[in-house]
Amino acid sequence: MDSRVVKSASVIALTVGVLIAGAGPAGAGIAGTMTANPNPGFVGSSIMVSNSANSASTCEPFEGNPSQVHLTIKDPASSVVQDVLLTPDQGTGNWSSNFTPAMVGTYIATALCDIPGINTFAGNVPARVGPYNYQDLPIVVQQQVSTTASSTTSTARASTTSSISTASSGNSSNASAAVAVPKFTG
């Protein structure tokens, strides 16, 4: 067999393989992404997980069929701490869910967008119609650090002396009043 034919067949097979691998339910090779706010977060404080603010990360309905997101969050020991079905906003496809971590470490959020009852292999369904997975999202959780401020007050030392003078009112009772005048020497 001619070497040019073998090379051409190899290039064609490689091209077809890449095209097949790149054609997935997320469409155009763009996987949906998620965000966590805050990330890093803190033990005992709520963290919101949501789709990223881009059109490749929404989970929109199709032809009147509602979409849903299956969100799972695992703690650092790989135990499931949240496993929920969410109904995204049916106009925008945006979704979010809160959880409160109980331990320090890296949590992992996984999500799947789906439109139950839709046959995605029917040929007339756009590539962005699920089911498709979002990219896994690592969420770092730290121990809350106490921010109690200690305040120190310092005062300058000063000495005070008083001088007392006697004033006479000039009447027959000879009344007198003492007046203290402070003097600061520091």
C-alpha positions as CSV (number, residue, x, y, z in Angstrom):
1,M,0.0,0.0,0.0
2,D,1.2,3.5,-0.9
3,S,2.6,5.4,2.2
4,R,0.5,8.5,1.1
5,V,-2.7,6.4,1.4
6,V,-1.7,5.2,4.9
7,K,-0.9,8.7,6.0
8,S,-4.2,10.1,4.6
9,A,-6.2,7.4,6.3
10,S,-4.4,8.1,9.6
11,V,-5.2,11.8,9.3
12,I,-8.8,11.1,8.5
13,A,-9.2,8.7,11.4
14,L,-7.6,11.2,13.8
15,T,-9.8,14.0,12.5
16,V,-13.0,11.8,12.9
17,G,-11.9,10.7,16.4
18,V,-11.4,14.3,17.5
19,L,-14.7,15.4,16.0
20,I,-16.6,12.6,17.7
21,A,-14.8,13.2,21.1
22,G,-15.6,16.9,20.8
23,A,-19.3,16.5,20.1
24,G,-21.0,16.1,23.4
25,P,-24.1,17.2,25.1
26,A,-22.6,20.4,26.4
27,G,-22.3,21.6,22.9
28,A,-19.3,23.1,21.1
29,G,-17.0,21.5,23.7
30,I,-17.9,24.1,26.3
31,A,-18.8,22.6,29.7
32,G,-21.0,24.5,32.2
33,T,-19.2,25.9,35.2
34,M,-20.3,26.8,38.7
35,T,-19.2,29.4,41.3
36,A,-19.2,29.5,45.1
37,N,-19.6,32.6,47.1
38,P,-17.6,33.1,49.2
39,N,-14.7,30.8,48.1
40,P,-12.8,30.3,50.3
41,G,-15.6,30.1,52.8
42,F,-15.7,29.4,56.6
43,V,-16.9,26.7,58.9
44,G,-20.4,27.5,60.1
45,S,-21.0,30.2,57.5
46,S,-23.4,29.8,54.5
47,I,-21.8,29.4,51.0
48,M,-23.9,29.8,47.9
49,V,-23.2,27.5,44.9
50,S,-24.6,28.6,41.6
51,N,-24.1,28.4,37.8
52,S,-21.5,30.8,36.4
53,A,-22.9,34.0,34.7
54,N,-22.4,32.8,31.1
55,S,-24.7,31.3,28.5
56,A,-22.8,27.9,28.6
57,S,-23.6,27.5,32.3
58,T,-27.4,28.0,32.4
59,C,-29.9,25.1,32.5
60,E,-32.8,26.3,30.4
61,P,-36.1,24.7,29.7
62,F,-36.8,23.3,26.1
63,E,-40.1,23.7,24.3
64,G,-42.1,24.2,27.5
65,N,-40.4,21.3,29.3
66,P,-38.9,22.5,32.6
67,S,-35.3,21.9,33.4
68,Q,-33.7,20.7,36.6
69,V,-30.3,20.6,38.2
70,H,-29.1,17.7,40.4
71,L,-26.5,19.3,42.8
72,T,-24.3,17.2,45.1
73,I,-21.8,18.5,47.5
74,K,-19.3,16.3,49.3
75,D,-17.2,17.2,52.3
76,P,-13.4,16.6,52.6
77,A,-14.1,13.0,53.9
78,S,-16.2,12.4,50.7
79,S,-19.5,12.2,52.6
80,V,-22.5,13.8,50.9
81,V,-23.6,16.9,52.8
82,Q,-26.1,18.1,50.2
83,D,-27.9,16.2,47.4
84,V,-30.8,18.2,45.9
85,L,-32.9,18.7,42.8
86,L,-33.2,22.3,41.9
87,T,-35.6,24.0,39.5
88,P,-33.7,26.8,37.7
89,D,-35.4,30.0,36.8
90,Q,-37.4,28.9,33.8
91,G,-36.7,32.2,32.0
92,T,-33.0,32.5,32.4
93,G,-31.8,29.0,33.4
94,N,-29.9,30.4,36.4
95,W,-29.9,28.4,39.7
96,S,-28.3,28.5,43.1
97,S,-28.3,26.7,46.5
98,N,-26.8,27.4,49.9
99,F,-25.0,25.0,52.3
100,T,-23.2,25.5,55.6
101,P,-19.9,23.5,55.9
102,A,-19.1,21.9,59.2
103,M,-15.4,21.1,58.8
104,V,-12.2,22.5,57.4
105,G,-11.0,21.3,54.0
106,T,-12.0,21.1,50.3
107,Y,-15.6,20.4,49.5
108,I,-16.5,19.2,45.9
109,A,-19.7,20.3,44.2
110,T,-21.0,18.3,41.2
111,A,-24.0,19.2,39.1
112,L,-26.0,17.8,36.2
113,C,-28.5,19.8,34.1
114,D,-31.4,17.7,32.7
115,I,-34.7,18.2,31.0
116,P,-36.7,15.0,32.0
117,G,-38.7,13.5,29.2
118,I,-36.7,15.0,26.3
119,N,-35.1,12.5,23.9
120,T,-31.8,14.3,23.1
121,F,-31.1,11.8,20.4
122,A,-34.2,12.7,18.3
123,G,-32.0,14.9,16.1
124,N,-33.9,18.2,16.4
125,V,-32.8,19.0,20.0
126,P,-30.1,21.7,20.4
127,A,-26.8,20.6,21.8
128,R,-27.3,22.7,25.0
129,V,-30.3,20.7,26.1
130,G,-29.2,18.3,28.8
131,P,-28.3,16.1,30.3
132,Y,-24.9,17.5,30.7
133,N,-22.5,17.7,33.6
134,Y,-21.0,20.9,35.0
135,Q,-17.3,21.0,35.7
136,D,-16.6,19.9,39.3
137,L,-16.1,22.8,41.7
138,P,-13.7,22.7,44.6
139,I,-14.8,24.9,47.5
140,V,-12.1,25.6,50.1
141,V,-13.4,26.0,53.7
142,Q,-11.3,27.5,56.5
143,Q,-11.7,27.8,60.2
144,Q,-13.2,31.2,61.2
145,V,-10.5,33.3,62.9
146,S,-11.6,35.3,65.9
147,T,-11.3,39.0,65.2
148,T,-11.7,40.2,68.8
149,A,-9.7,43.4,69.0
150,S,-8.0,44.2,72.3
151,S,-7.7,47.9,72.9
152,T,-5.1,49.4,75.1
153,T,-5.5,52.8,76.6
154,S,-2.6,54.8,77.8
155,T,-2.8,58.1,79.6
156,A,-0.1,60.7,80.0
157,R,0.8,61.3,83.6
158,A,0.4,64.9,84.8
159,S,0.7,66.5,88.1
160,T,-1.8,69.0,89.3
161,T,-1.3,71.6,91.9
162,S,-3.9,74.0,93.2
163,S,-3.5,77.4,94.7
164,I,-6.2,78.7,97.0
165,S,-6.8,82.4,97.5
166,T,-9.2,84.0,99.8
167,A,-11.3,86.9,98.6
168,S,-13.1,89.3,100.8
169,S,-16.5,90.6,99.8
170,G,-16.1,93.8,101.7
171,N,-19.2,93.5,103.9
172,S,-19.5,93.3,107.6
173,S,-19.8,89.6,107.8
174,N,-16.3,89.2,106.5
175,A,-17.3,86.3,104.3
176,S,-14.6,84.7,102.3
177,A,-14.6,82.2,99.5
178,A,-11.9,79.8,98.5
179,V,-11.2,79.6,94.7
180,A,-9.1,76.7,93.4
181,V,-7.0,77.3,90.3
182,P,-5.5,74.2,88.8
183,K,-2.1,74.3,87.3
184,F,-0.8,71.5,85.0
185,T,2.8,70.8,85.1
186,G,3.1,67.8,82.8
